[in-house]
Amino acid sequence: MSRSPSIPDRPHRDIDSDLPDDERLEALRGHYEDLVDVNDQLSEQLDDAEDRRERLREKVDRVERENETLKSSSLYIATVEDVLPDEQVIVKQHGNNQEVLTDVSSRIVDRIEPGDRVAVNDSFAIQTVLDTETDARAQSMEITEKPAVTYADIGGIDEQVREVREAVEQPLTEPEIFNEVGIDPPSGVLLYGPPGTGKTMLAKAVANETDATFIKMAGSELVRKFIGEGSRLVRDLFEMARERQPAIIFIDEIDAIATRRTESKTSGDAEVQRTMMQLLSEMDGFEARGEIRIIAATNRFDMLDRAILRPGRFDRLIEVPEPDRDGREQILSIHTRGMNIADGVDFAALADDTDGYSGADIESLATEAGMFAIRNDRDEVAHQDFADALEKIEEDDSSDVVSSAGYFYQ
Ligand SMILES: Nc1ncnc2c1ncn2[C@@H]1O[C@H](COP(=O)(O)OP(=O)(O)OP(=O)(O)O)[C@@H](O)[C@H]1O
C-alpha cells in the first residue's frame, strides 16, 4: 500500500518591520510565493486522496455486491413462528413448510418477532430479517386469512353462486371427483358484469367456505402504481398464494392488464403487455387440480384481450348482472338485517322503485335511510326514511342515476 504523502511544512519567514519598503515588499512577495507553492502541493494531495477514496468506494461496492450475490444464492426464505428463550426460534421454511428449531445470533434476536420473514442459510441459521421491499410489494395485495363474507350475504345471484361453487369451491373441497371423472376443473374463472353487483363478494365467500386465504390484487395497481414492476408483482402474487395455499387469487379489474392490443406501441403498452404475459405464463404453469384457484373480475368485458380466455386460462365465464326485482328485494333484506326496521316498511315496493340499482347502490340506500332516521331523532327506520333516501340518491345522481349506469360489459 502506498504511504500517505507528508503534509508540507507551513512556510515561515521573519520579516523585519524596520526594513526599507522595497525590501519588505520583496520579502512579502517571497512569502506569498511559498504559500502558493504549499497550496499547490496540498491541492495535489487532496486530489490524490479523492482518487484513492473513489477507488476504495468502488472496491467496497464490489465486495458488497459479491456478498449480496453469495448470500442470495444460498439463502432460503422462512417465517418466524415462535421466539424462544436462549436465542432460539422456530421457523417454517417457505415452499416445503418444514418447521425447524434454530439458533439465532444475539445481533438479530432483538429484532425478530413471530410472523417476520427471514432469510436462512443451509443450516437454517437466520442471516437477515427481510427488509420491507418484498413486504411493501405484498402490501399492494389485500390478504385475508378468512374473509367474513358468506354466501348468505349475497342476494339475487343464486345461479352465479352455484356456478362459482362448482368451478372454484368443488375443485378445492372434492378434487377426487375431478380425478375420478378424469377432467380438469376450470383453470380460472372470470366474473364479468356491472360494478357493485357482488363479484368481489362471490370471491370472498368461496374463500370463506373453503378456509382458503383470499389474496386480492387490483389490475389497475399492477399497471399504475408500480410502473415497471407489474410482472414482478404478478410473480409475487402467485408466490404468496403458493406459500399460503389453499388460496384464492382474486384479480379485480383484469381489463387493466388484459386489454385488447392496440396499434400504439408506447412503452406503457409494452409494460402492460409484459404484465399480462407474466400472468398467462403463471397460469400456464399451474396445476389445475391444485390448491390455488384464480378468479378475475371485470366490468369491461368488451375490452378484454381474447388471449386470456383460451382453455387453460380464464376458461369459465360467469356473468354477474344487475339484480332483477326479486334480487333487489333479497339484497334489501340482507342489508337491513342488522337495522332496526319499523313495521310497515314495504320492501316489495322499494324493490319496484329501485330498477337499475346494483347491490352496492342498495346498500347505500339502506345506509342513507338509517341516516334519515337519525336526523329525525328516531331509532327505528321507517318507510318514509327509505323514500327520502331514494329521493336524495336520485337527486345526487340525476345525471348518472345509479353508479352502474354507463358500464360496458358485452
Ligand atoms: N348481490 C349482492 N348481495 C348483497 N350485497 C351486494 C351484492 N352486490 C353488491 N353488494 C354490496 O355492494 C358492495 C360492493 O360489492 P362488490 O365489491 O362485491 O361488487 P363488485 O361487483 O366486485 O364491484 P366492482 O366491479 O366495482 O369491483 C358489497 O360490499 C355489498 O355490500
PDBQT file of the ligand as one rigid body, heavy atoms in Angstrom, charges set to zero:
ROOT
HETATM    1  N1  LIG A 501     -75.544  -9.360  -4.775  1.00  0.00    +0.000 N 
HETATM    2  C1  LIG A 501     -75.287  -8.661  -3.682  1.00  0.00    +0.000 A 
HETATM    3  N2  LIG A 501     -75.847  -9.009  -2.500  1.00  0.00    +0.000 NA
HETATM    4  C2  LIG A 501     -75.592  -8.274  -1.405  1.00  0.00    +0.000 A 
HETATM    5  N3  LIG A 501     -74.815  -7.194  -1.359  1.00  0.00    +0.000 NA
HETATM    6  C3  LIG A 501     -74.240  -6.806  -2.502  1.00  0.00    +0.000 A 
HETATM    7  C4  LIG A 501     -74.441  -7.513  -3.715  1.00  0.00    +0.000 A 
HETATM    8  N4  LIG A 501     -73.744  -6.910  -4.675  1.00  0.00    +0.000 NA
HETATM    9  C5  LIG A 501     -73.110  -5.878  -4.106  1.00  0.00    +0.000 A 
HETATM   10  N5  LIG A 501     -73.414  -5.807  -2.800  1.00  0.00    +0.000 N 
HETATM   11  C6  LIG A 501     -72.918  -4.779  -1.858  1.00  0.00    +0.000 C 
HETATM   12  O1  LIG A 501     -72.074  -3.909  -2.569  1.00  0.00    +0.000 OA
HETATM   13  C7  LIG A 501     -70.737  -3.941  -2.071  1.00  0.00    +0.000 C 
HETATM   14  C8  LIG A 501     -69.794  -3.986  -3.245  1.00  0.00    +0.000 C 
HETATM   15  O2  LIG A 501     -69.928  -5.238  -3.894  1.00  0.00    +0.000 OA
HETATM   16  P1  LIG A 501     -68.723  -5.943  -4.623  1.00  0.00    +0.000 P 
HETATM   17  O3  LIG A 501     -67.436  -5.302  -4.210  1.00  0.00    +0.000 OA
HETATM   18  O4  LIG A 501     -68.814  -7.403  -4.452  1.00  0.00    +0.000 OA
HETATM   19  O5  LIG A 501     -69.029  -5.544  -6.117  1.00  0.00    +0.000 OA
HETATM   20  P2  LIG A 501     -68.184  -5.836  -7.415  1.00  0.00    +0.000 P 
HETATM   21  O6  LIG A 501     -69.115  -6.478  -8.368  1.00  0.00    +0.000 OA
HETATM   22  O7  LIG A 501     -66.944  -6.564  -7.083  1.00  0.00    +0.000 OA
HETATM   23  O8  LIG A 501     -67.891  -4.362  -7.872  1.00  0.00    +0.000 OA
HETATM   24  P3  LIG A 501     -66.683  -3.748  -8.711  1.00  0.00    +0.000 P 
HETATM   25  O9  LIG A 501     -66.851  -4.256 -10.112  1.00  0.00    +0.000 OA
HETATM   26  O10 LIG A 501     -66.958  -2.287  -8.590  1.00  0.00    +0.000 OA
HETATM   27  O11 LIG A 501     -65.425  -4.191  -8.047  1.00  0.00    +0.000 OA
HETATM   28  C9  LIG A 501     -70.665  -5.191  -1.214  1.00  0.00    +0.000 C 
HETATM   29  O12 LIG A 501     -69.781  -4.983  -0.138  1.00  0.00    +0.000 OA
HETATM   30  C10 LIG A 501     -72.077  -5.382  -0.751  1.00  0.00    +0.000 C 
HETATM   31  O13 LIG A 501     -72.310  -4.656   0.423  1.00  0.00    +0.000 OA
ENDROOT
TORSDOF 0
